[in-house]
């Protein structure tokens, strides 16, 4: 218990009681003691209800080596988190600056198989795609985009044409073919056939580096929305590779993250960036329709989720917090989650599990109470 208390004492020493409950509960999970984590999370705090997010497990790369802990396997910061199905179970796939990709059971946090480690450099992005019952993992990093078979951990191909660092990945079905799209620091954004490995297209019109990308279907056609190094937001029709409309003005500085969603039957994009804001864009009208402000510093991760039948936005930032938002009202729901290190990656499953990469660790949480009540 003393080791758990010490793990993040520099963070929780001078914060409100609800944060002092939250952080030691997370740290207990980092030491592999889920029972202690549950006991701490259940401690009453005056005027604050129970924590809406329950910690399922957490890795403990920074835990005291003299005590039992749940090691992460990563020795560097976690920059990418996605979920997928493997061998009939849901798994968490993480990419790190330590040049590895690792897989864990979503429910237990235990490692599943060995790492994917034959990588050229830091792993900036990870994506998954299922083709004919076979799950592929696509990794992006320094000078390479590679495809892997999740079941065997074997590389199935390296996609051609990469000439620098690749910070993001997108996947889509184009003309009936599962495809991957990515850009590097020579400005071009290429599209490849995932299975065959050959380049099948290129996105045009822009003159900045692609920092983040997400895909969606509009009127039965695949589209991509990208955030650029200059802060602008672009939209492309993936069947033609042509940009759609004028670029949106975007952020003051680099835009680091983007997610897409359908709001009221209309396609929207949610972007986040260096200027500490999260912006909501109506892609049909081509303008900003909302702004979510609450992080103190760069917002580096954003996801959309349906929680309680309502569209929600989840964001993570360099301030070490994760926030849940109601985009239609432009307000934060409940209190933020606090982590002892910057949050650079997160994802939300359809079942309501939240997986967060903070520093060199990964934590999985489940929603078990109404976040609006806290």
ChimeraX attribute file (.defattr): number of C-alpha atoms within 10 A of each C-alpha:
attribute: neighborCount
match mode: 1-to-1
recipient: residues
	/A:1	12
	/A:2	6
	/A:3	17
	/A:4	23
	/A:5	17
	/A:6	16
	/A:7	22
	/A:8	20
	/A:9	15
	/A:10	11
	/A:11	16
	/A:12	22
	/A:13	13
	/A:14	10
	/A:15	10
	/A:16	10
	/A:17	14
	/A:18	23
	/A:19	19
	/A:20	21
	/A:21	21
	/A:22	23
	/A:23	25
	/A:24	24
	/A:25	25
	/A:26	33
	/A:27	31
	/A:28	29
	/A:29	26
	/A:30	29
	/A:31	28
	/A:32	21
	/A:33	20
	/A:34	19
	/A:35	11
	/A:36	19
	/A:37	26
	/A:38	17
	/A:39	12
	/A:40	18
	/A:41	23
	/A:42	16
	/A:43	14
	/A:44	14
	/A:45	14
	/A:46	8
	/A:47	7
	/A:48	12
	/A:49	16
	/A:50	19
	/A:51	24
	/A:52	20
	/A:53	20
	/A:54	22
	/A:55	26
	/A:56	21
	/A:57	28
	/A:58	30
	/A:59	26
	/A:60	27
	/A:61	21
	/A:62	18
	/A:63	21
	/A:64	14
	/A:65	12
	/A:66	7
	/A:67	11
	/A:68	13
	/A:69	21
	/A:70	21
	/A:71	21
	/A:72	23
	/A:73	18
	/A:74	24
	/A:75	17
	/A:76	18
	/A:77	22
	/A:78	31
	/A:79	25
	/A:80	26
	/A:81	25
	/A:82	22
	/A:83	21
	/A:84	21
	/A:85	18
	/A:86	16
	/A:87	10
	/A:88	6
	/A:89	10
	/A:90	15
	/A:91	23
	/A:92	24
	/A:93	23
	/A:94	29
	/A:95	31
	/A:96	27
	/A:97	19
	/A:98	18
	/A:99	20
	/A:100	23
	/A:101	28
	/A:102	22
	/A:103	26
	/A:104	20
	/A:105	18
	/A:106	25
	/A:107	16
	/A:108	12
	/A:109	21
	/A:110	18
	/A:111	17
	/A:112	17
	/A:113	13
	/A:114	12
	/A:115	17
	/A:116	21
	/A:117	15
	/A:118	12
	/A:119	20
	/A:120	15
	/A:121	18
	/A:122	25
	/A:123	29
	/A:124	22
	/A:125	27
	/A:126	27
	/A:127	23
	/A:128	23
	/A:129	20
	/A:130	13
	/A:131	12
	/A:132	5
	/A:133	7
	/A:134	12
	/A:135	18
	/A:136	22
	/A:137	23
	/A:138	26
	/A:139	28
	/A:140	29
	/A:141	26
	/A:142	19
	/A:143	17
	/A:144	21
	/A:145	29
	/A:146	21
	/A:147	24
	/A:148	19
	/A:149	17
	/A:150	24
	/A:151	15
	/A:152	10
	/A:153	19
	/A:154	13
	/A:155	18
	/A:156	17
	/A:157	17
	/A:158	17
	/A:159	21
	/A:160	14
	/A:161	16
	/A:162	21
	/A:163	15
	/A:164	15
	/A:165	20
	/A:166	27
	/A:167	24
	/A:168	28
	/A:169	25
	/A:170	23
	/A:171	24
	/A:172	23
	/A:173	20
	/A:174	18
	/A:175	11
	/A:176	7
	/A:177	15
	/A:178	17
	/A:179	23
	/A:180	27
	/A:181	26
	/A:182	25
	/A:183	29
	/A:184	25
	/A:185	18
	/A:186	15
	/A:187	17
	/A:188	20
	/A:189	19
	/A:190	21
	/A:191	24
	/A:192	22
	/A:193	20
	/A:194	27
	/A:195	15
	/A:196	14
	/A:197	18
	/A:198	16
	/A:199	17
	/A:200	16
	/A:201	17
	/A:202	17
	/A:203	22
	/A:204	15
	/A:205	14
	/A:206	16
	/A:207	12
	/A:208	16
	/A:209	22
	/A:210	31
	/A:211	25
	/A:212	29
	/A:213	27
	/A:214	23
	/A:215	25
	/A:216	22
	/A:217	17
	/A:218	14
	/A:219	7
	/A:220	7
	/A:221	13
	/A:222	19
	/A:223	24
	/A:224	24
	/A:225	26
	/A:226	28
	/A:227	30
	/A:228	25
	/A:229	21
	/A:230	18
	/A:231	26
	/A:232	21
	/A:233	25
	/A:234	23
	/A:235	25
	/A:236	20
	/A:237	18
	/A:238	24
	/A:239	14
	/A:240	14
	/A:241	19
	/A:242	15
	/A:243	19
	/A:244	16
	/A:245	13
	/A:246	11
	/A:247	17
	/A:248	17
	/A:249	14
	/A:250	23
	/A:251	24
	/A:252	14
	/A:253	15
	/A:254	22
	/A:255	30
	/A:256	27
	/A:257	28
	/A:258	27
	/A:259	24
	/A:260	23
	/A:261	23
	/A:262	16
	/A:263	14
	/A:264	8
	/A:265	7
	/A:266	12
	/A:267	18
	/A:268	24
	/A:269	24
	/A:270	25
	/A:271	34
	/A:272	31
	/A:273	28
	/A:274	20
	/A:275	18
	/A:276	23
	/A:277	21
	/A:278	29
	/A:279	21
	/A:280	25
	/A:281	21
	/A:282	18
	/A:283	21
	/A:284	11
	/A:285	12
	/A:286	16
	/A:287	15
	/A:288	17
	/A:289	15
	/A:290	17
	/A:291	18
	/A:292	22
	/A:293	15
	/A:294	14
	/A:295	21
	/A:296	14
	/A:297	15
	/A:298	23
	/A:299	30
	/A:300	26
	/A:301	29
	/A:302	27
	/A:303	21
	/A:304	23
	/A:305	21
	/A:306	15
	/A:307	15
	/A:308	9
	/A:309	7
	/A:310	11
	/A:311	16
	/A:312	19
	/A:313	24
	/A:314	21
	/A:315	27
	/A:316	32
	/A:317	26
	/A:318	21
	/A:319	18
	/A:320	21
	/A:321	22
	/A:322	23
	/A:323	19
	/A:324	22
	/A:325	20
	/A:326	15
	/A:327	24
	/A:328	15
	/A:329	10
	/A:330	16
	/A:331	15
	/A:332	20
	/A:333	18
	/A:334	16
	/A:335	19
	/A:336	20
	/A:337	18
	/A:338	22
	/A:339	25
	/A:340	19
	/A:341	19
	/A:342	23
	/A:343	30
	/A:344	26
	/A:345	28
	/A:346	27
	/A:347	25
	/A:348	24
	/A:349	16
	/A:350	10
	/A:351	11
	/A:352	17
	/A:353	20
	/A:354	22
	/A:355	25
	/A:356	27
	/A:357	29
	/A:358	24
	/A:359	24
	/A:360	23
	/A:361	26
	/A:362	28
	/A:363	23
	/A:364	26
	/A:365	21
	/A:366	19
	/A:367	16
	/A:368	13
	/A:369	14
	/A:370	16
	/A:371	18
	/A:372	11
	/A:373	13
	/A:374	16
